[in-house]
Amino acid sequence: MEVKNITELWKNDLDTFLKYNITDVLVCRELDKKLNLIPFYDEIHRLSHCKFSDTLQNSKIIRSEEHTSELQS
């Protein structure tokens, strides 16, 4: 299912919006089963002490790690 504007879909067609989101979750779940991404990024999160959402940005991981190192010094 291709959606060009998720906000418009949410405002104008809630049933399709919900189907789209369910499909999105199922696809993400299958990707994680194959690639094991969530445990990988969770490990980065725990090791670097950064927020989970920051694990996709190397610079934030490095900043968090530097900050943690400074606190431990």
WORA-V884715 format. One record per backbone hydrogen bond with DSSP energy under -1.0 kcal/mol. CO is the residue of the C=O (numbers start at 0). NH is the residue of the N-H. E is the energy in kcal/mol with one decimal. If there is no record, write none. Layout:
BEGIN
CO;NH;E
CO;NH;E
END
This chain:
BEGIN
4;8;-2.0
5;9;-2.4
6;10;-2.2
7;11;-2.6
8;12;-2.8
12;16;-2.3
13;17;-2.6
14;18;-2.2
15;19;-2.8
16;20;-2.3
17;21;-2.4
18;22;-2.5
19;23;-2.4
20;24;-2.4
21;25;-2.3
22;26;-2.4
23;27;-2.4
24;28;-2.4
25;29;-2.2
26;30;-2.4
27;31;-2.4
28;32;-2.1
29;33;-2.0
30;34;-3.1
31;35;-2.5
35;39;-1.2
36;40;-2.8
37;41;-2.4
38;42;-2.1
39;43;-1.8
40;44;-2.5
41;45;-2.5
42;46;-2.6
43;47;-2.6
44;48;-1.3
50;53;-1.2
51;54;-1.6
53;56;-2.0
56;60;-1.7
57;61;-2.6
58;62;-2.4
59;63;-2.3
60;64;-2.5
61;65;-2.9
62;66;-2.5
63;67;-2.3
64;68;-2.4
65;69;-2.3
66;70;-2.0
67;71;-1.6
END
